[in-house]
């Protein structure tokens, strides 16, 4: 083989290896861009709004939904952990869109511990669970409407610092906090 052919072959090998490394890195980065845990991507989840369920809770009983909102309080009642959440529709990333009006409250029942240090008041969460129906509010809860009860299969707290940096100080912080 001539020296020119060897140089050309080496260039092609280096270029091919570079492209291969780039494709591997790109696929790893894109695979890491999921914003929610896998439980939140269940195909059985129905896209049902709070207003629909509020109007006819019995019709949607035992339906799997993904709802979000802001934690109002967390309590332990008997063997269930309960979390009261102010409902907000979810944005493109699956985060509660607190810039839109809230439609009401829902209660989250979980057999797993809902740690008040993680799920504190004003924390944004996303819940996947089965609609159990409506419950009568108690005088101590301070609720005016009948809250919808969801039996949670998964609960995801969103990072707190996200809203503090939202486009004001650091436009790229939004994306860094979603993925890192």
N, C-alpha and C positions, 0 to 999 in steps of 0.2 A: 504494500500500500504506500502511496506517496504521502509526503508530509502534509500537503494541502487537504487531502481527503481525511486524514486523521484529525486535523484541526476542525474541519467542518463537522465531522462526526462528534467530536467533543462538544462543540457548540450546541448541536442538536440534543445531546444527552443532558447538558446543563440546562438548556431551555425546557426540555421535557420534564426534568426533575423539578425545576422551579414552578412550572405550571401545576404539577402534581401536588407539591407542597402547598401552593396557594389554594387549590381546590379543597384539600383536606382541612386547612385552617378555616376557610370560609364555611364549610359544612359544620365544623365544630362550633364556630361562633353563631351561626344561624340556629343550630340545635339548642344552644344555651340561651336563646332569646325568649324562651317561654316565660310569661309573666306570672302564671299561676301553676300550682301543683297539678299533676295529672288527674286527680280526682275531679277537678273542675272542668275537664274536657269530656266527661261522660256523654256518650251519644244519646242517652235516655233523658237528658235534661231538656225540659220544655221552656221555651221563651214566652213566659206568661207574665203580664204586668201585675203590679200590686192592685191596680184598680179592677182588673178582671176578677182576681181572687176575692177582693173585698166585696164585690157585687154578688158573687155566688160561690162562696167557699166550699159548699158541699159538692159542687160539680167538679172542683179541682182537688178534692181530697185524695191523698196518696199519689199525688203528682210530684215528680222530682223537679226542683227549680234551682236556679242560681240567682240569689238576690244579694244586694249589698246595702251598706248604710253606715251609720255612725253609732257606736256603742253608747247607750245611755247609762246602763248599769248591769252588773253581773251579780247573781245571787245563787246560793246553793239551797235548793228546796228538796227535802227528803234525800233521795239518791240521785236526783237529776240536778244538773247545772243549768241555770237559765240565764239568758242574756237578752236584755231588751235593746232593740236596735231601731233607730230612726231610718226608715227606708229612703234610699235614693236610687234612681236608675243607674245602670252601669255604663261606663264610657267604653270606647273602643278597646282599651287595654284591660277591661274587666274590673276597673276600679270605680267605687261610687262617685258619681258626678254630682258633687255638692253644690255646683253652680246652678243646678236645676232645682225646682221646688220638690220638697218631700211630699209624699202622698199619705204617710201615716207611720205607724209602728208595727213591728212584728216581734214575736218572742221566739228565741232559739232555745230548744231543749237539746241537751247533749248528755250522753252517758260518760263522756270523757271530761276531764277536769278543764274548766275554763278559768285559767289563772287570772285574777284581777290585776296582776302586775303586767300582764301582756294585753289583756282585753279591758283596758281602762276606759273611763268615760271620754268621749270625743275621738276615740280610735276608729279609723276606717277599717271595715271588715267586709269580706265576701263569704257567703255561706251557701253551701250546697246541702239540700235536705228535702225531705218529703213533707208536703203540706198536710197538717193534721186537722185543720179547720180553724174556727174562731174560738176565743175564750172570753169570758166575762172579766172585765178589769176590776181589780180590787180598789178599795178607797185609798190604800197606801201607795198604789202604783201611780196614781195621778193621771191615768190615761182617760181620755174622753171618748174614744171610739172603742170598738171591739178589735183587739189586736189579733192578727193571724199567727198561728203557732206553726213553727217548722221544726221537725225532728232532724237535727243536723247529722250529716254523714262526714262533712269536712268544713272547717272554718279556717279562713286565711286572714291574718292581720296584715295590713299594708304598712310600709315604713312611714314613720312619723315625719321625718325631715323633708319628705317629698313636697308637701304643701308649702313649707316655709321658703323653699327655693324656687318655687314654680314661676319661671320666666322673669322674676324680679331681679335676682342677683346673678343667677347662673342658668341661662337657657339650656345648656347641655346637662345640667344636674338632673333634670327630669328623666332623661334616658339612662344616665349612670345609675340612678337609684332604682330604676326598674330592673336592670339586668345585672347589677353587681351587689 
